[in-house]
Amino acid sequence: MYDYYDKIKAFISTNFTPATPNTANVKLTTNSLLNFLWNAFPIDCITDYNLVEILENLGYSQTMYVVETVTENGEGDKKTTTIKKSLQLGWCLTAPFDLD
């Protein structure tokens, strides 16, 4: 079986840098980051344990951040917007892309 550990470490190092919740333009849980990586690499080529080890070796640390969920109901004058905030534990990264 081919070892993807070093390839994934190089991919993350090339495309992302560690960030704080305030400066990150990418915030992902370990599972979400694995799913993202499996778009570029074979599914299940690394475990969540391997990914955490890679991220920690690259200077990342798991961080809590706020996630906002916006829902809109109704139409016209009866339209309401609800914003629900929750805490998430994950990884804060910066990518060189305009994601706003």
C-alpha positions in Angstrom: 0.0 0.0 0.0 1.3 3.5 -0.9 2.1 5.8 2.0 0.3 9.1 1.6 1.5 10.6 4.9 4.3 12.7 3.4 2.3 13.7 0.3 -0.6 15.0 2.4 1.8 16.8 4.8 3.4 18.5 1.7 0.0 19.3 0.3 -1.2 21.0 3.5 2.1 22.8 3.9 2.0 24.1 0.3 -1.6 25.2 0.3 -2.4 26.4 3.8 -0.8 28.2 6.8 -1.9 28.0 10.5 -4.3 30.8 11.5 -6.3 32.0 14.4 -10.1 32.0 14.4 -10.1 35.7 13.5 -7.6 35.4 10.6 -8.6 32.0 9.1 -10.5 31.8 5.9 -10.9 28.0 6.3 -12.2 26.5 9.4 -12.7 22.7 9.4 -13.3 19.9 11.8 -10.9 16.9 11.5 -13.6 14.9 9.7 -14.3 17.7 7.3 -10.7 18.2 6.6 -10.3 14.5 5.9 -13.2 14.6 3.5 -11.6 17.6 1.7 -8.3 15.8 1.4 -10.0 12.7 0.1 -11.0 14.7 -3.0 -7.3 14.9 -3.9 -6.1 11.6 -2.4 -7.7 8.2 -2.2 -10.4 7.8 0.4 -9.2 6.3 3.7 -5.5 6.8 2.7 -4.8 8.3 6.1 -6.7 8.1 9.4 -7.9 11.0 11.6 -5.0 10.1 13.9 -2.5 10.6 11.1 -4.1 13.9 10.1 -3.9 15.3 13.6 -0.3 14.3 13.8 0.5 15.9 10.5 -1.3 19.2 11.5 0.4 19.3 14.9 3.8 18.7 13.2 3.1 21.7 10.9 2.3 24.0 13.9 -1.5 23.8 13.9 -3.5 23.3 17.1 -7.2 22.5 17.5 -9.1 25.6 18.3 -12.7 26.5 19.3 -14.4 28.9 17.0 -17.9 30.3 16.5 -20.0 29.0 13.6 -23.0 31.0 12.5 -26.0 29.4 10.8 -28.3 31.8 9.0 -31.9 30.9 8.2 -34.5 33.0 6.4 -38.2 32.4 6.7 -41.2 33.9 5.0 -41.4 36.4 2.1 -41.7 40.1 1.6 -42.6 42.1 4.8 -42.9 38.9 6.8 -39.4 37.7 6.0 -37.4 37.0 9.1 -33.7 36.2 9.5 -32.5 34.0 12.3 -28.8 33.7 13.2 -27.8 30.8 15.5 -24.3 30.7 16.9 -22.6 27.6 18.1 -19.1 26.5 19.1 -17.1 24.2 16.9 -13.7 22.5 17.7 -11.5 22.3 14.6 -8.6 23.6 12.6 -8.1 27.2 11.5 -6.2 27.6 8.3 -5.5 30.3 5.8 -5.5 29.5 2.1 -4.4 32.0 -0.6 -7.9 32.2 -2.1 -10.6 34.8 -1.7 -13.3 32.8 0.0 -15.5 35.6 1.2 
